Amino acid sequence: MLALRLARGSHPLVLVRRLLVASASAGVGFLLLSTLGHASGHPSQAAGSVLRLLWCSVPLAATVQFAVAVARTDPSTRPRAGLSALGLGPVRLSVLAAVSTAVATTLGSMVALLFFLHLRGDLTGMPFDGGAAEFLGAGAPLPLAAALVLLALVPVSASVASALALRSRPTAPAPDEPFAAEEPASPAAAPAGLPWGVALAAAGLAVEAYASRGSGGSPFPLPGRLDSTPAGVLAGWVLTATGLALAGPGLTHLCGRLLQSARPGAVRLLAGRVLMDEARRIGRPLGIVCAVVSGAIAAMALYEPGARPYGPLTALGAVLVLGCTTASLLTSAIEARQDRARTAQTLHRMGAHSSVLRSATALRAVTLLLVFAPLTWVLAQLAALPLSG
């Protein structure tokens, strides 16, 4: 009940983010139900149905990541001084975040179920002249228990992940202690995942190259033929994405250190310091976005101009992954800006001009773009090279 009252009184932008989480949950739920419908309508293609289900894990993970990022930026779940005395300590706030996430994702799953049943013709007849009958398994009985289990994957995963992510968040200082949360001005420790991330990314590229050997026809037949896509390609891409997620904080920290080298001015010093302090927060989603974009570029490079590269379900999955990962990065940036609000106020009181803060923000964005954009292009070319050969 408390979660519903807080949701009703939330800021419109907070409600928009929750609606986006519900929309992403609806998209993933529809993909999972489509896999179940394909398995029910084509029992002889069990291997293809299992591979379709494996592909659904990618948009599922992206949606869970987005739900966690939205839960972390929700003002109603941010720790504040004095809330523990009212019974809203870290554990209660994490439960509140889990309930809010469960409400949004469950709403999306229910919408996915209604839309899926409508396209199958189970509610009001077959729409679109039966165009969706083949890949949704229309006419075949749908196992109710299996459908409910698949629909529960997103709410359960997102709620548990949100609760675990918010439970370890530190408590904010009291209003009369303006500098209680300020860390000492020592250089921030570098994240330790850069070597492991590089190793995993290289291993993922090697797995993709090995999986593409000996595959008949197109080595990466995504459009409407997910059942013939080598499972090793998916495994290699997951390894590459994991490696970039581990390497992202280290690369972001390195960007901040480079900005502060060679006699930095006030803008470069401030931009580099913020990048080093926020390396763990924004580096991981930035690495994931890099992996997703490189995978999309590699997939598009395998098709000739004018060819239809994607089927409807593949396009939906690609939109979900790209949209959720990008939204997660933007949401993490919003969270970082919220945490920097006290520092910005302190700088203003010390006489810093607003243009200095804006210039530092622009410099951080340009630096990250100059580092991660070439990395994305290189990974895309390396991933597409063995698949196109």
BELFENDA-V245749 format. One record per residue. N is the residue number from 1. SS is DSSP state (a for helix, b for strand, c for the rest). Layout:
BEGIN
n: [N | N]
ss: [SS | SS]
END
This chain:
BEGIN
n: [1 | 2 | 3 | 4 | 5 | 6 | 7 | 8 | 9 | 10 | 11 | 12 | 13 | 14 | 15 | 16 | 17 | 18 | 19 | 20 | 21 | 22 | 23 | 24 | 25 | 26 | 27 | 28 | 29 | 30 | 31 | 32 | 33 | 34 | 35 | 36 | 37 | 38 | 39 | 40 | 41 | 42 | 43 | 44 | 45 | 46 | 47 | 48 | 49 | 50 | 51 | 52 | 53 | 54 | 55 | 56 | 57 | 58 | 59 | 60 | 61 | 62 | 63 | 64 | 65 | 66 | 67 | 68 | 69 | 70 | 71 | 72 | 73 | 74 | 75 | 76 | 77 | 78 | 79 | 80 | 81 | 82 | 83 | 84 | 85 | 86 | 87 | 88 | 89 | 90 | 91 | 92 | 93 | 94 | 95 | 96 | 97 | 98 | 99 | 100 | 101 | 102 | 103 | 104 | 105 | 106 | 107 | 108 | 109 | 110 | 111 | 112 | 113 | 114 | 115 | 116 | 117 | 118 | 119 | 120 | 121 | 122 | 123 | 124 | 125 | 126 | 127 | 128 | 129 | 130 | 131 | 132 | 133 | 134 | 135 | 136 | 137 | 138 | 139 | 140 | 141 | 142 | 143 | 144 | 145 | 146 | 147 | 148 | 149 | 150 | 151 | 152 | 153 | 154 | 155 | 156 | 157 | 158 | 159 | 160 | 161 | 162 | 163 | 164 | 165 | 166 | 167 | 168 | 169 | 170 | 171 | 172 | 173 | 174 | 175 | 176 | 177 | 178 | 179 | 180 | 181 | 182 | 183 | 184 | 185 | 186 | 187 | 188 | 189 | 190 | 191 | 192 | 193 | 194 | 195 | 196 | 197 | 198 | 199 | 200 | 201 | 202 | 203 | 204 | 205 | 206 | 207 | 208 | 209 | 210 | 211 | 212 | 213 | 214 | 215 | 216 | 217 | 218 | 219 | 220 | 221 | 222 | 223 | 224 | 225 | 226 | 227 | 228 | 229 | 230 | 231 | 232 | 233 | 234 | 235 | 236 | 237 | 238 | 239 | 240 | 241 | 242 | 243 | 244 | 245 | 246 | 247 | 248 | 249 | 250 | 251 | 252 | 253 | 254 | 255 | 256 | 257 | 258 | 259 | 260 | 261 | 262 | 263 | 264 | 265 | 266 | 267 | 268 | 269 | 270 | 271 | 272 | 273 | 274 | 275 | 276 | 277 | 278 | 279 | 280 | 281 | 282 | 283 | 284 | 285 | 286 | 287 | 288 | 289 | 290 | 291 | 292 | 293 | 294 | 295 | 296 | 297 | 298 | 299 | 300 | 301 | 302 | 303 | 304 | 305 | 306 | 307 | 308 | 309 | 310 | 311 | 312 | 313 | 314 | 315 | 316 | 317 | 318 | 319 | 320 | 321 | 322 | 323 | 324 | 325 | 326 | 327 | 328 | 329 | 330 | 331 | 332 | 333 | 334 | 335 | 336 | 337 | 338 | 339 | 340 | 341 | 342 | 343 | 344 | 345 | 346 | 347 | 348 | 349 | 350 | 351 | 352 | 353 | 354 | 355 | 356 | 357 | 358 | 359 | 360 | 361 | 362 | 363 | 364 | 365 | 366 | 367 | 368 | 369 | 370 | 371 | 372 | 373 | 374 | 375 | 376 | 377 | 378 | 379 | 380 | 381 | 382 | 383 | 384 | 385 | 386 | 387 | 388 | 389]
ss: [c | a | a | a | a | a | a | a | c | c | c | a | a | a | a | a | a | a | a | a | a | a | a | a | a | a | a | a | a | a | a | a | a | a | a | a | a | a | a | a | a | c | c | c | c | a | a | a | a | a | a | a | a | a | a | a | a | a | a | a | a | a | a | a | a | a | a | a | a | a | a | a | a | c | a | a | a | c | c | c | c | c | c | a | a | a | c | c | c | a | a | a | a | a | a | a | a | a | a | a | a | a | a | a | a | a | a | a | a | a | a | a | a | a | a | a | a | a | a | a | c | c | c | c | c | c | c | a | a | a | c | c | a | a | a | a | c | c | c | c | c | c | c | a | a | a | a | a | a | a | a | a | a | a | a | a | a | a | a | a | a | a | a | a | a | a | a | c | c | c | c | c | c | c | c | c | c | c | c | c | c | c | c | c | c | c | c | c | c | c | c | c | c | a | a | a | a | a | a | a | a | a | a | a | a | a | a | a | a | a | a | c | c | c | c | c | c | c | c | c | c | c | c | c | c | a | a | a | c | c | a | a | a | a | a | a | a | a | a | a | a | a | a | a | a | a | a | a | a | a | a | a | a | a | a | a | a | a | a | c | c | c | c | c | c | a | a | a | a | a | a | a | a | a | a | a | a | c | a | a | a | a | a | a | a | a | a | a | a | a | a | a | a | a | a | a | a | a | a | a | a | c | c | c | c | c | c | c | c | c | c | a | a | a | a | a | a | a | a | a | a | a | a | a | a | a | a | a | a | a | a | a | a | a | a | a | a | a | a | c | a | a | a | a | a | a | a | a | a | c | c | c | c | a | a | a | a | a | a | a | a | a | a | a | a | a | a | a | a | a | a | a | a | a | a | a | a | a | a | a | a | a | a | a | a | a | a | a | c]
END
